[in-house]
Amino acid sequence: MQLTRTLCDANKDVILKIKRIIAGFRARNYLADLGIIEDEKIKVLKNDEGPVIVEIKGTRVAIGRGLAAKIEVISEK
C-alpha cells in the first residue's frame, strides 16, 4: 500500500501521481485548466516556502499552499 500525502508535504525532485483532489467545483475546474487532474503525474520542483512549483506535461505551474493542501498524491514508481 502506498502512502498518501498532500502536495504540501511532498519532497523536492520527486515524481508523484495525483490520487485525489479534495476541493470545491471552482477550485477543481481551476486546477483542471492548469492540467492538474486525478491520475496525472507531476514533478515537484520547489516546495520550501511560498507557492509549490510543479512540472506537469512539460509546463511549470505555481500552486498556492492552501490549494496544494487539497491535492492528495502518492509516490510514482
N, C-alpha and C positions, 0 to 999 in steps of 0.2 A: 504494500500500500504506500502510495506517495504522499508526502507531507504537503498539505495545502496551507498557503500563507498569502498575505496581501502583497500587492506590488510595493507598498511602502517598506515592507520587511525584506525585500529581495536584495541580494548582493549584486555588486557591480560586475560586469562582464560575464553574465550568466544568461543562457538561453532558457526561456520559460514558455509554458503553454498556458493560455488563459483558460481557466476552468469555468469561472462564473463571474458575472458582473451583478453586484447587489446594489442597484441604483434605480431611480425612477425612470419614467418614459423619456423625459427630455435628456437626462444625462446619458442614457443608453444610446439614444439617437446621436448625440454629440460624439460619443466615443466611436460609434459605427461610422460616422462621417470621417473620422480620423483613421479608420481601418482597424480599430481595436474592437474585435468581436470574439465571442467564445470559440475555443479550439484553434485560435490563431497563435503562431509562435512569435515571440518578441525577445529582443535582447536588451538588457538594462545597461545603459551607457553611463548614467550618473544617478547616484542615489545617496547623497550625503546631506546636504541642506538645500532648501528651496525645492523647486519642482523636480519630479522624477523624469529623467530623459531616457526614452527608449527608442530603439530602432525597430520598425515594423515595415516589412516589404521594401527595405532599402531606404526608408524615409525616417528622419529623426523627428520625434514628437515629444513635446514637453507636457507633462500632466501634473496638475496641482496635487499636493499631498492629500487633500480631502477627497478628491476623486480617485486618486491612486489607492486609497484605503478601501475603496469599494470594489476593487478588482482582485479576485482570488486567482492565484496562479499555482502551478505545480512545476517541478523541475522536468525539463525535457532531456531525454537521454538518447 
